[in-house]
Amino acid sequence: MKTKVTELLNIEYPIIMGGMAWAGTAKLAAAVSEAGALGIIGSGSMTPDILREEIKKAKKLTSKPIGVNILLLNPYTDDLVKVAIEEGASAITFGAGNPAKYIPELKEHGIKVIPVVASDSLAKLVERSGADAVIAEGMESGGHIGEVTTIVLVNKVARSVKIPVIAAGGIADGRSMAAAFALGAEGVQMGTRFVATEEAEVHEEYKKRIVKASIRDTVVTGAKLGHPARVIKTPFAKKIVEIETKDFEEAERLLLGSLRRAVLEGDVKSGSFMAGQSAGLVNDIKPVKEVIADIMREFEETLNHICEEKGTWLGG
Ligand SMILES: Cc1cc2nc3c(=O)[nH]c(=O)nc-3n(C[C@H](O)[C@H](O)[C@H](O)COP(=O)(O)O)c2cc1C
C-alpha cells in the first residue's frame, strides 16, 4: 500500500509506533519495523549512551528503517539528536514543541523530521520550519496529551498543512485507521495497541490492565500540574487527580518515576499505567506482526464496505 507516508519513510504500511518512554524499547521497535511499519525507540527514559545501545540492538534485529522519539523538554536533547544521527536513525518524531533548530542538520543526513502536534497552529509552524510530516495527536491518546479530540484535530490539521499528516490517539484497529484516513491522514501512529503485544517489554500486569480496560477506564492525571497525561484509572491515578488541586508538591512527588514503576514493576499501588481510550478496543495480547496484518485487513474491508454500502445509503 502506497501513501505519502510509506514513500517518505520507505515502509510497507502507513503505520508508525508511538514514541514511548520506558515502553519503546529496541525489541518492540524492531518487531514493528520488521512487520512493515515504522518502529520507534522512545528516548524519553534514556541517556544518550543508552539510546546508542538501543539503536545498535534494534539494527541487529532488523535491517528495515528504525526511528527515534525525542522529547524536546529533555535536557539531553542535543546529545540524543547527535546519537540518532550517528547511529543512522531514519526518522525522528519530536514531542513537546518545534524542533526547528535541529532540522537543517537532520535534513543534511536524510533523517525525516516528524513533530507531534496538538493544534493546527503548531502544525503550520513546524511546516514552515521544514518538518517532513506531522503527527496530529488527539486527547484520546495514552501518555501526555493536548486538549482536542483526534476527530477534530486531524481534520483541521489536514486542511491546514501540505505535508503529510499522521493521526494519533484512539487508533487501535482497521476501522479507526480508515476513519483517520477519511479525515485526511495518510498514516496512523499507535501507542497503546503496541504495548499489548508479545514483544512489548512491559510488565505483564501492564498488558493485562490494557486488555481488561473498557473505553471509560482511563483518566487524565497532572492536568492541574500543567502536564496532563492519560493513564489507566487505578486507585493511585484517582488519588493523584484528587490531591493535585490541593497539594501540587505532593502530587508531583508521587508522580515522579511512576511510569517506570508501572512498566518495569507492574506496580499498581504507585505506578502510572499510561494508556489511551483505545485500550477499550484492545482485547488481546498478540505478536506485533499479527496486530499489523489484522489492522491492514480490517482497514481494507472497511474501505470496501463503505464504498459498497454507499449506493444503498443514497437509495441507489
Ligand atoms: C506508555 C506510553 C508512553 C508514551 N510516551 C511518549 C513519549 O515518550 N513521547 C511521545 O512523544 N509520546 C509518548 N506517548 C504517546 C504515544 O507516542 C502515542 O502518540 C499515543 O499512544 C497514541 O495514542 P494511543 O495510545 O491511543 O495509540 C506515550 C504513550 C504511551 C501509551
The ligand as a Tripos MOL2 file, in Angstrom:
@<TRIPOS>MOLECULE
LIG
   31    33     1     0     0
SMALL
NO_CHARGES

@<TRIPOS>ATOM
      1 C1          3.1930    4.1940   27.7480 C.3       1 LIG1
      2 C2          3.1930    5.3910   26.8410 C.ar      1 LIG1
      3 C3          4.2980    6.2390   26.8460 C.ar      1 LIG1
      4 C4          4.3390    7.3400   25.9690 C.ar      1 LIG1
      5 N1          5.4790    8.1090   25.9300 N.ar      1 LIG1
      6 C5          5.6060    9.0660   24.9670 C.ar      1 LIG1
      7 C6          6.8530    9.7310   24.7700 C.ar      1 LIG1
      8 O1          7.8520    9.4850   25.4730 O.2       1 LIG1
      9 N2          6.9410   10.6390   23.7550 N.ar      1 LIG1
     10 C7          5.8680   10.9380   22.9380 C.ar      1 LIG1
     11 O2          6.0050   11.7730   22.0280 O.2       1 LIG1
     12 N3          4.6630   10.3170   23.1180 N.ar      1 LIG1
     13 C8          4.5320    9.3790   24.0720 C.ar      1 LIG1
     14 N4          3.3420    8.6590   24.1760 N.ar      1 LIG1
     15 C9          2.2680    8.8900   23.1850 C.3       1 LIG1
     16 C10         2.3910    7.8920   22.0120 C.3       1 LIG1
     17 O3          3.5530    8.1550   21.2690 O.3       1 LIG1
     18 C11         1.1920    7.9560   21.0350 C.3       1 LIG1
     19 O4          1.0950    9.2010   20.3900 O.3       1 LIG1
     20 C12        -0.1350    7.6380   21.7250 C.3       1 LIG1
     21 O5         -0.0020    6.4780   22.4970 O.3       1 LIG1
     22 C13        -1.2350    7.4800   20.6770 C.3       1 LIG1
     23 O6         -2.4740    7.1890   21.2460 O.3       1 LIG1
     24 P1         -2.9840    5.6640   21.5390 P.3       1 LIG1
     25 O7         -2.3670    5.3290   22.8430 O.co2     1 LIG1
     26 O8         -4.4540    5.7850   21.5780 O.co2     1 LIG1
     27 O9         -2.4790    4.7950   20.4190 O.co2     1 LIG1
     28 C14         3.2550    7.5880   25.0910 C.ar      1 LIG1
     29 C15         2.1350    6.7430   25.1240 C.ar      1 LIG1
     30 C16         2.0920    5.6600   25.9760 C.ar      1 LIG1
     31 C17         0.8800    4.7470   25.9490 C.3       1 LIG1
@<TRIPOS>BOND
     1     1     2 1
     2     2     3 ar
     3     2    30 ar
     4     3     4 ar
     5     4     5 ar
     6     4    28 ar
     7     5     6 ar
     8     6     7 ar
     9     6    13 1
    10     7     8 2
    11     7     9 ar
    12     9    10 ar
    13    10    11 2
    14    10    12 ar
    15    12    13 ar
    16    13    14 ar
    17    14    15 1
    18    14    28 ar
    19    15    16 1
    20    16    17 1
    21    16    18 1
    22    18    19 1
    23    18    20 1
    24    20    21 1
    25    20    22 1
    26    22    23 1
    27    23    24 1
    28    24    25 2
    29    24    26 1
    30    24    27 1
    31    28    29 ar
    32    29    30 ar
    33    30    31 1
@<TRIPOS>SUBSTRUCTURE
     1 LIG1         1 GROUP 0 **** ****
